[in-house]
């Protein structure tokens, strides 16, 4: 089916692709998406968001958009992170169903017909669930499994083998974009949290063309911390538990000292005092760290800075104006005006 992205009619399906240093993958990705969507016979668009890549990623997006009118490209002013790039893509998407997938080809486009079929069957959220983790070392896999298990227990959200490969109904996207105004997001958790009818579709992770863009340990820790703080207050309860443990320790040490004094065997207890102070100090620092994480979250939200800034886009002004109608008044991304082809002013 021939698509006219620049036409007035909204497409049935939008595909949102966040990209960071993915220039080498995009031609193959566009070809695979075109083949799969042609088989579906639905009007579609592809929104590719360049998350401030230092390489040729946006130049490739501009080239693809010039050749294929169903591709719309955005370039963010810097690297804001995948969560921000996903939000930018969701805001631009015009379809009745929106599919999010990675640009590295590890999310197989051939699964799209199954996702669409589940949506047409009445599902508002369709999760593509990984059958296994491949292409990662044992340490990475173990750390990811432990973090996921902890998040599941604390947030009560089914996140085991979850991915960012999802199909969302338009009403769900409108809620994510307009009603949930938090700045630091955990997309996988929010997609579960909204409720509605949800369906899982299993898939095997495909090997990517490049293998050097995995999350670093620091990025994984930050994502896990964001998810934890955003969806549960359980860590704050740990502060109370540590307080009770400190109380029990104090009672135990104090009782032992009193018994020794009454028996006339009182000792200086230098080691006991040092040990007790170290434990109490550790509990205090851990508690301050947990409280600080929540205070930092509140601080970031109260600043009300936009989640991202758009530097340029490939879509013409009238198309961009139509997509902006879904943006929340609480957070409007700022476009940085700069010279260059394919840019326009807000």
N, C-alpha and C positions, 0 to 999 in steps of 0.2 A: 504494500500500500504506500502510495506517495504521500508524504507528510508535508504540510505547509505550516511550519512553526510560526511564521510571521502572520498567519491568518487570524481572523477574529475568533474562530471557534476554539474552545479549549480542548486539548487532547484528552483522550480517555485515560491514558497511562503516562505518568511522568517517572523517569528514572533519574535519581539523584546520586551523583558520583563525587565524593570528596577526593581530591588528588593532591599529593605532596611528593614532588620529585618523581612523577609518574609519566613523564613525556615519552619514554620508550614503550610504554604499554598502551597508550591511548588509541593508536591506529588499529591495533588488533582488537581492543575492546569495542571500538565503534563498529568495526566490521561484524563482530559477533552479535552485538546488540541489534544491528540492522537486520541480520539474518533471522534472529529469533523473533523479533517484532514483526517482520514481514510475514512470518508463518502464522502469527496470531491474527493478523489482519485488523489491528486496532490502530487508531490514530495515537501517536505517541510523541514524546519529546525527551531529550536527554539534557539534564542540567549538570554540567561539570564545574566544580568549584575548586579553583587552584588556591590552596591554602598558603600563599606566599612562597611558592617554591623558588629556590635560587637557580634552578636550571631552566631548560627550555619548555617546561610544561605548558605555560600559558600561550607561548607561540604556537605550540602544537594544537592547543584548543582553538585558537583563532583560525588556524589553517583548516581544521575539521569543520568549524562552524561556517566557513566560507564555502566549503564543498557540500555540506549537508545542512539544509535549513532547519532540521529538527534538533540541532544541537545548539544549546545556549550556554555560554561560558561566563564565569565570574572569576575575577582575581581579587583576593583579599589583600589589604595593604601590607600585611606581614603574616607570619605564621601564628595563627591564633589557636591552632589545635583542631583535631578531627571533630570534636563535639561542636565547635563553632562553625566549622565548614558544613557539617550536616544541617545545622539550623539555617544557615544561609541558603542551602539548596532547597530545604523544605519551604522556605519563604518564597522562593522563586517559582516553585513547581505549580503548574496550573491544572494538573490532571485530577480525575475523580479518584484514581488510585495512585499512590506514590510508592515506588520501590527504591530503597536505598541499598547500594552495594559498593564494594571497594573497587578501586581502579586497577589493582594488581592482578586481576584475573583469578584470584583464589576463590571468589564467589562466582560459581559457574552461571553464565547467562542462560544456559539450557534449562535451568530450574525455573525460570520466569513463568512459563506456561502453567506449571503446577501452582505457583503462588497466585496467579490470576484466577485459575480455576477454583481455588479455595475461597478467594474473595467473591467470586460470582456465586459461590455456594452459600454466602451469607456471613463470612468472617470479616470482621472489621480490622483485625490485626493478624497477619500471617508471619510467623517467625520461621526463618530458615535456621534449623538447628544442626550443628556439626555432629556427625557421627563419631568423629575422633579428631584429636589434635595431631597434625602432621607437620613436618618441616621445622620442628622446634627441638631444642636440646632437652635432656632430662631435667635440668635445673629449672629452665623456663616453664616446662610443662608442670612440674611439681608445684612451683610457686603460683602459677595461674590456678591450678586446681585447689590449692589451699585457700587462696584469696576468694575464689568463687564460692567454695563451701562456707567460708566465714560470712560472706555477704548473704548467701541464701539463708543461713541460720538467723542472722540478725535482722534482715529486712523482710523475710518471709516471701521473697520473690523467687520464682523458678529461673535461675540464671545459669544453671549447669549447661555447658556447651552452647550458650547463647552467642549470637553474632549480631553485627550491624546489618546483616542481610535480611531485610524485612519488607513486607508490603503493608502499607497503612491506608485505610480508607480516608477520604477527604475530610470527614467530620473529625477523625482522630487527629489528622494533621492540623486542622484549624484549632483544636484544643491545645496541642503542643506549641503552636506558634503564637496564638492569641491569649490563651488563658493561663498558661504556665509561664510566668515572666521571670523565673529565676535565671541568673546569668551563667553560673557554673552548672553544667548539666551532665547527666549520665543517661544517654539516649536509650540504652538497653533497659535500664530500670524504668524510665518514664513510659516506654512502650508497653511494659507489663503493667505498670501502675494504673494506667487509664482505664483498664477493664475492657468492657464490651466483649463480644465473642472473639476468642483467639484460638488460632490453629497452628500447630507445628508441622513443618515439612522438613524431613531429614535430607542432608546432603553431605558429600565428602569434600573436604577442602582440597582445592586443586593447587598444584605447585605454581608459584608465581614466576614471572619472567625474571624479576629481580628479587633478591632475598636479603637486602641490606637496609630495609626500612621498618623492621620490626620495632615494637615498643622497647625502649630502653628500660632497664630496671627502675630508674628514677621516674620515667613516665608511667610505668605500671603502678608504682606506689602512689603516685599522685592521683591516678584514675581511681584506684581502690579507695583512697582517702576521700575523694569527692563523692564517690558512691555511698560510702559509709555515712558521711556527715549529712548527705542529702536525704537519706531514706530511713535513718534510725537514730534514736537518741541513746541506744544501748551503751555506747562507750561512756556516756556521762554517768550511767549507773555503776560503771566500774569504779568511778571515783568514790562512790559510797561504799562499795565493797572493800576497796583499799583502806578506807577509813575504819571500817569494822575490824579488818585484819590488824591494823595498827593498834586499835584498842585492845584486842585480844593479846597481842604481843606485849603491850604495856602491862596488862593485868598479870600475864605469866611472869614477866621479869620482876614486877613489883612484888608479887606473891613470894617468889623465890628469895628475894632480898629480905622480906619481912621474916620469913621462916628462919633464914640463916641468922638474922639479928636476935630473934627470940632464943635460938639455940646457942647463942654466944659464939657463933662461927662466922660472924660478919667479915666479908672480904672487900677489898677495894673494887673488884669487879671491873677492872679497866677494859678487858677484852669484851665483856658483856655490854658495857656502855657504848664502845665504839661500834660493835655489831648492831646494836639497837639504833643508834643514830644513822648508820648507813642505810638500814632498812627503811626507817622513817623518811630520810632524805630522798631515797629512791621513789617511794610512794608519792611524796609531795611533787617531785619533778614530773613523774608520769601523769599525775592528776592535772598539773598545770599545763602539760602538753595537750592533753585531751580537751580541756576547757579552751585552751588557745586555738585549737583547730576549729571549734564551733564559733568562737569569737571572730576568727579570721573569715569564716564563711559569712557571718553576719556583716562584717566590715565590707567585704567585696560586694555583697548584695546592696548595701546601703549607698555605695558610691554610684550605683545605677549607670555605670559605663556600659556602652553597647558591647555585645558579645563579639562583634567583629566590625571592621570597616571595609567597605567595598572600594577598591581602587579603580577598576574598570570592568566593563562587561561587553559581550559581543552582541547582545540583543539590541534592536533599535529602541528608541525612546518610548514609542507607544506600547510595545510589549512589556517593557519594564514597568511602565505606569500601571498596567493592568495587574501585574503580580504584586505591586506594592499595596493593593487594596486589602490584602490579608494580614498585613503587618500590625502588630499590637501597638497601640498608642504609648504603652509603657516603655517600649524599647524600639527605636527606629535606627537601623544601621546608618552610619554616616558614610557618604561617598566622598573620597578625597579627590578633588579636581586635579587632573594632570593632563598634559598634552600627549596625544598619541592616537592611533587609529582605533576605532571601535569603542571610544569613550563618549560619555555624555554626562551632563550635569543633572543632579537631582534638583 
